[in-house]
């Protein structure tokens, strides 16, 4: 009997042993360093030549778009330009998609819900939405007088318009009332993010799935293709009706009224609409904003950097987090802060982790490691920053 008891105890221990890969994964995500390293791995994977390191930036994607004229003896490159989907081209496309899918799988393992969700619901609230984004949604109504439905899935606030939605005014499974105020994190301030969390799905009462929330990240959406096409068209020929039409295709999905070309007499004004209205509302809290700000050069011109400071003001309080805020009040209101006030030149990029620099003597730090101003590099390449335009005029 004693032997059987030992046997059964040993069996129970054996049955409780986690698979090796699961054990490594859980250990990695149990501390900040492991999480950071996993995230760095995702960025590194996106830089692979099969993805954004080459094929989706300078080679295959441009061949598919017909940007280059290739000789008929140039093999797969010629087949890509002529859209001849033979085995070689199919293999190339399969390689791109397999690498992208791998990034998605790895990213889903490390984020998002625990980072986004409010502290009251078991999240860390590392990231939050600003009142500027909230009021950007509120400033425009749909063709039938309703709020932009994208607000529902982007920011977790109570709105009377949501009563008829599938889960109505809900934060996880908790019913919200008009007087409820979901606080993200008193230290950081801001409004709770609904996107990429289960806050609006009605599945859970709190964050119980941790870093495995089951919601896939979207690396590219069709609306991004349309708005980028509109931006390129405006950059080269703008303002044009074609650019307006592509923007309206995205707006129509949210049932917003069409933009009119007559309201945008200059390319600068239409760019402002794309950069600070259409893209923030469509892609708010999807991680792409930082990349946009870098490619637009907003860190390298004083009026644009000031605009970033104004847009990022939040209130660190238990009340009034949805109320409009003003950057000019920061000096007299201790509850207000702007995250861009702490920006240092060169820190628009993430630094190369010191551990990697220590292990590889051939690596040198980037601008974030040395706080190097990139504005000269930006201008010397012939790139310009469009001026701030007041869309109300």
HUDAJO-V257782 format. One record per run of one state. SS is the DSSP state (H for helix, E for strand, L for the rest). FROM is the first residue (numbers start at 1). TO is the last residue. If there is no record, write none. Layout:
SS FROM TO
SS FROM TO
This chain:
L 1 1
H 2 16
L 17 19
H 20 28
L 29 31
H 32 46
L 47 59
H 60 64
L 65 75
H 76 81
L 82 86
H 87 110
L 111 112
H 113 116
L 117 118
H 119 121
L 122 128
E 129 129
L 130 130
H 131 138
L 139 140
E 141 142
L 143 146
E 147 147
L 148 149
H 150 154
E 155 155
L 156 159
H 160 164
L 165 169
E 170 171
L 172 173
E 174 175
L 176 190
E 191 191
L 192 192
E 193 193
L 194 221
H 222 237
L 238 240
H 241 253
L 254 255
E 256 256
L 257 260
H 261 263
L 264 266
H 267 283
L 284 288
H 289 296
L 297 297
H 298 300
L 301 301
H 302 311
L 312 312
E 313 315
L 316 326
H 327 329
L 330 335
E 336 338
H 339 342
L 343 353
H 354 359
L 360 366
H 367 370
L 371 374
H 375 380
L 381 393
